[in-house]
């Protein structure tokens, strides 16, 4: 990922910004990573199930 990012990204660009600019399909194509159904984040209960507050509990 870093080798492809280094060769394709702009000087000021972060990894996330680079991925947003080229798009996810191009990211997987350029890096050679396989795209599976597990990469799709479509779970709707994230905010209700996970700790979404800034309060730290021990």
C-alpha positions as CSV (number, residue, x, y, z in Angstrom):
1,X,0.0,0.0,0.0
2,X,2.7,2.4,1.0
3,X,4.8,1.8,-2.2
4,X,1.7,2.5,-4.4
5,X,0.8,5.5,-2.3
6,X,4.3,6.9,-2.5
7,X,4.3,6.6,-6.3
8,X,0.8,7.9,-7.0
9,X,0.0,10.5,-4.2
10,X,0.6,14.2,-4.3
11,X,3.2,15.7,-2.0
12,X,0.8,17.2,0.5
13,X,-1.7,14.3,0.4
14,X,-2.4,11.9,3.3
15,X,-3.3,8.3,2.6
16,X,-7.0,8.8,3.3
17,X,-7.1,11.9,1.0
18,X,-5.4,9.9,-1.7
19,X,-7.9,7.1,-1.5
20,X,-10.8,9.5,-1.6
21,X,-9.3,11.2,-4.7
22,X,-8.7,8.0,-6.7
23,X,-11.8,6.1,-5.3
24,X,-12.0,2.7,-3.6
25,X,-12.2,0.6,-6.8
26,X,-9.0,2.2,-8.1
27,X,-7.3,1.7,-4.7
28,X,-8.0,-2.0,-4.7
29,X,-6.9,-2.2,-8.4
30,X,-3.6,-0.3,-7.9
31,X,-2.6,-2.1,-4.7
32,X,-3.6,-5.5,-5.9
33,X,-5.6,-6.3,-2.8
34,X,-8.6,-8.6,-3.2
35,X,-11.9,-6.9,-2.6
36,X,-14.4,-9.1,-0.7
37,X,-17.8,-8.7,0.8
38,X,-16.2,-8.2,4.2
39,X,-14.8,-4.8,3.1
40,X,-18.3,-3.3,2.7
41,X,-19.3,-1.5,5.9
42,X,-23.1,-1.6,5.8
43,X,-23.8,-2.4,9.4
44,X,-26.5,0.0,10.6
45,X,-26.2,-0.6,14.4
46,X,-22.8,0.9,14.9
47,X,-23.8,4.0,16.9
48,X,-26.2,2.0,19.1
49,X,-24.0,-1.0,19.9
50,X,-20.5,0.6,20.2
51,X,-19.4,3.2,22.8
52,X,-20.1,6.4,20.9
53,X,-19.4,8.8,23.7
54,X,-16.1,10.5,24.8
55,X,-16.6,9.2,28.3
56,X,-13.9,6.6,29.2
57,X,-15.1,3.7,31.3
58,X,-12.8,1.4,33.2
